[in-house]
Amino acid sequence: MSATVVALAAGAERGRIEFRQGMRSGEIIGYLWPSAVALVVLAFLGDRPVPGVAFPLGAAACRGCSASTSCSRAWPGSPPR
């Protein structure tokens, strides 16, 4: 086997182990919780108009929700990776 195939197989195995360990420890909740909150916020803000612009409030809040979701693991007090 080539070195590339061996490296891909090792990476896939490690990814499977890490995923299984994360599911067992409940760590997945820390990743899903901010996304779930963002979806609820966007659902409530969806079609409300923003005065002076041509797009709804949900579209304006989408950028902030995606930023908070991507940065949620870096907030003070969050467990280290």
N, C-alpha and C positions, 0 to 999 in steps of 0.2 A: 504494500500500500504506500501511496505517496504521503509526504509530510502534510500536505493540505488536507487530505481525507482524514488522517489521524487527528489533526488539530480540530477539524469540524466535529468529529465524533466526540472528542474530549469536551469541547465547548457545549455540545448538545446535552451530554450527560451531566455536566455541571449545572447547566440551566434547568434541567429536569429536577435535580436534587434541590437546588435553591428554591424553585417554585413549590415543590412538595413541602419543604421546610417552612416556607412562608405561609402556606395554606394551613398547616398544622398549628402554627404559633399564633394565628390571628393577626399577623402583621398586615395582611391584605386589607383589613378594615382601615388602616391608616392611609392607604392609597385610594380606596374607594370613597371614603367619607367626604373629602372636599369636592370630588366630582359629583356626588349625589346632591350635595348642598347647592352647587352651581346649577345643576339641572332644575332644581326646585325654584331657585331664584329666577332663572331665565323663563321658566314656565309662567310664573306670576307676572313678570315684566314684559312678556312677549310682544303684545301688539299695542302697548300704550304709546301714544305719540310724544315726541320730544318737540317742544316749541322751537320753531325756527330752523329745523332741519328736516330732511326728507326720509329719514329712516326711523324705525321704532326704537323704543328704549331697550328692548331685549338685545338688539344689535349693538347698541352702545355699551351695554353691560357685559357683552360677550368677551371683550378684550380683558376686562378686569377679572372676570371669572376664570379665564384661562391662565392669567398670570398668577392668581392666588392658588390655583390648583397646582401649577408647576413649582411654585415656591413653598408650598405648604410643608414640605419635609425639612425646610431650612429655617423655619420659625424658631425663635428662642423657646427653649423648654421641650422641643421635640426630641425624641430619642435619636442618638447617633446612628448613622447607617453602618 
